[in-house]
Amino acid sequence: MTAPRVEKAVVPPDHLPIWDDPHQALYSQVTIELDKCDGCRLCAVVCPANILEMYGPKDNLKVRLKADVSGCMSCNNCLAVCVAQGVFATEPYDFVGVYEQKRIGPFEFPRRF
């Protein structure tokens, strides 16, 4: 359900990236392990990009990505609240221009800065 990767735009250094333009804001991919998901819906609640939703029968809810939605900012709030470690971002996001991501290491639990 994730969009194919595109090349980053080359822009002036003082340019502010446009959130909806995939050439100016490359977002990460979310990995969901349905066999680990217990349907607690905490990940959907804490997601600042609002890309997760619950689906399925009421007695067996699971999380999934909303259709045609991008915007995962690699905050990994979902990983932090998921007791089962069943949902997490697999790649960091990247903006164009003066915004540089720190790339402080792989996503692992817990993150140490």
N, C-alpha and C positions, 0 to 999 in steps of 0.2 A: 503493500500500500504506500510505499514511499516513492517520491518522484525521482526520476533518474538524475544523476549528478550532472551539473553543467559547469562550464569554465567560469571563473571569477572575472568580473569586469575590471578593466583598468581605468581608474578615475583619478582626478586631482586629489592631492593629499588632504585637502580641507573639505572634501565632499562627505556629506552625511549619507549613510546607506539608506535605501528605501526598503522597508520591511518586506513588502510583497513582491519585490523584483528578485527572482531566483538567481540572477547574475550578480546581485549586490549583497545578498544575504543567503549563504549556504547553510542549511540546517542539518542537524544530525539525524540519524535513524534511530528509531525506538525498537528494541527487541522485547518481545512479550513471549514468555514461556507459559503457555496455557495450562500445562500439567501442574505447574507450581502455583498458579493464581487461585486464591481462595475466595475471591469475590468480595473482599472487604471494602473496596472502592476508595480507599485512602489515596491511592496514586492519582485517581481522577480528580479528587478534591484539591490536592496540593499542586497540580500541574499549572504553572503560571501561563503557559501557552494554550491551555485548554484544548489539547489534542487527543485526550483519552476519554473514552466513554464505556459504560457498562452495557452488556448485551446478554441475551440468553434467557432461559427460563428462570423464574424467581428463586427457585431452590438451587440453581447452579449458575449464578452470575459469573461472568468473566470480563476482563478488560480488553479493549481493542482500540486501534487508532480510528479516529473519526474519518469518514470518507472524504477524499479530496482536501485534506488539511495538511499544511506544512507549518513549521514554526517551532520545532523542538529546539530549545536553547541549551541543551546539554547541562541543565542545572542538576539533574539526577535527584531531584526531590522524590521522584517515584521510587528510586532505589533506596533512598534514606528511610522511607516509611514502610516499604514492603518487607514484612517479616519473612516471607518466603523467598525473597530476592528473585522474583519472577518477571520484573519489568525494569528496564534500564536503557539509557541512551548508549549507543555503541560507537558514535563518532562525535567529535566536538563540532560546534557551529563555527562559522567564520564570516566576518563582515569585510567589506572592501574599505579602502581609504586608510585613515590613521588608526583604525581600530585593530589592535594586534592581540590575538589570543595568546595566553601565557604557556599553554601546553605543559602543564605542571606534572604530567604523568598519566598513566592509564586510569580509567575508571575502575576503582576497586573500593571495597567497603572495609573500613571507613576511609574516606579521603583524608589525607594528612597534608597540611600546607606548610 
